């Protein structure tokens, strides 16, 4: 069975995925197929669903300048593939031009040691970083060593560059408050632009808190790196170690809970996170909130502590696309031993993440490999989600989802879709451990008012103790408008597809079950 440790090189993910896929389709063709199916799905969505308008939404807005109505219109993003086979959204070309602009705006390059930084793992180098950074327009080089700080705040037009993961380490001071962000942008209220952090390890030094049960404070604090209200940002080749909350948070100035249909002001946009490692996180590895046009690639998140939550109730995800996030792309990432590998979600009193695309993901021993849900919009008595829609996933893998102490009451699943509409999954390989007791649970669950869900080209094997491979739940809060096509099941579960009571619109074709 495959094992990915915390030092796993995520640059190998594309190769690993290609070796595991049971439907080895050319990536261009696979994406083209996903997009074609998604377009059909959208047409069905527009014809069959009745939506209330945003204008009918009644909420209390505590501070008007912190909220804005969510635009529910879908803006298609074209998929581009370069000569090396790299896949990226078309808007990344705009970000690449801004990177050239950043380089042109730099007017000095310094070494933090020239400002009396020591890097011995003992000396407080906070003031040295402040002097080296100044007002930006600078490359600050950080050489080999362990540099102790009480937090670094980066102005616009700044590059913070180390010599590599595990070579250059920036570590939080023993006396830093719990709510400290180790690295963040300087002005969360007015915003910053054009910031790059690369080539280093960020150690939040959770050990300084001793046995304190909860390691974080509310909001976007207590993380290794936070971009809040940043336009044009890059984080490349960075390792995040044991943060109280998140390893990497692409966020708005404040999180916002004014209701479904509203988003926070001051969200970040045009951010690229690449070749990141993270582990020991109190909540999530990589998370996004109320931000647009985020590209997360070739990254690996694993082994959360869950200590931001009450013990046994840790919704600690490897990669979480959360409240109000839009146009987020995930490519060739991996997660291991998290509660959720990839979670698209929102809290009940916030807008859902939407218009998200996953191309290539490897989930190993996560409790819920792929978890798509809008909390508080599941039951028949709940309001229908206004914003939980439009997810595409191509060439994804789930290996051996398991029970976890992180969330003791959660049963394992390779995928759960709840409340979301317009979900297309194309080329999904699911591999179990035939010796593991899956306790009669379904492997894929389509449930809780999910609509317009398409599973296309699914391969499932080696879940001997599963009941059904795919379960579409019925009842008052049933899923509906589900299309399941080309499913291959081997040595796994007694039922290929189990359809619940009351489902009115479901199509199943080309299912091959060999127990």
ABEGO torsion letter per residue (X at the ends): XBBBBAABBAAAAAAAAAAABABBBBAAAAAAAAAAAAAAAAAAAAAABBBBBAAABBBBBABAAABBBBBABBBBBBBBBBAAGBBBBAAAAAAAAAAAAAAAABABBBBAAAAGBAGAGABBAAAAAAAAAEAEGBBBBBBBEBBBBAEBBBBBGBBBBBAEBGABBBBBBAABBAABBABBBABAAAEBBGBBBBGBBBBAGAAAAEABABABBBEABGBABBBBGBBGBBBBGBBBBGBABBABBBBBABBBBAEBGBBBBGBBBGBBBBGBBBBGBABBABBBBGBBGBBBBGBBBBGBAGAABBBGABBBBABBBBBGBBGBBBBGBBBBGBABABBBBBBAABBBBBGBBBBEBBBBGBABABBBBBBGAABAABBBBAABBGBBBBGBBBBGBBBBAABAABBBBABBBBGBBGBBBBGBBBBBBAABBAGGBBABBBBGGBBGBBBBGBBBBGBAABABABBBBBEAABBBGBBBBGBBBBGBEABABBBBBGBABBBBBGBBBBX
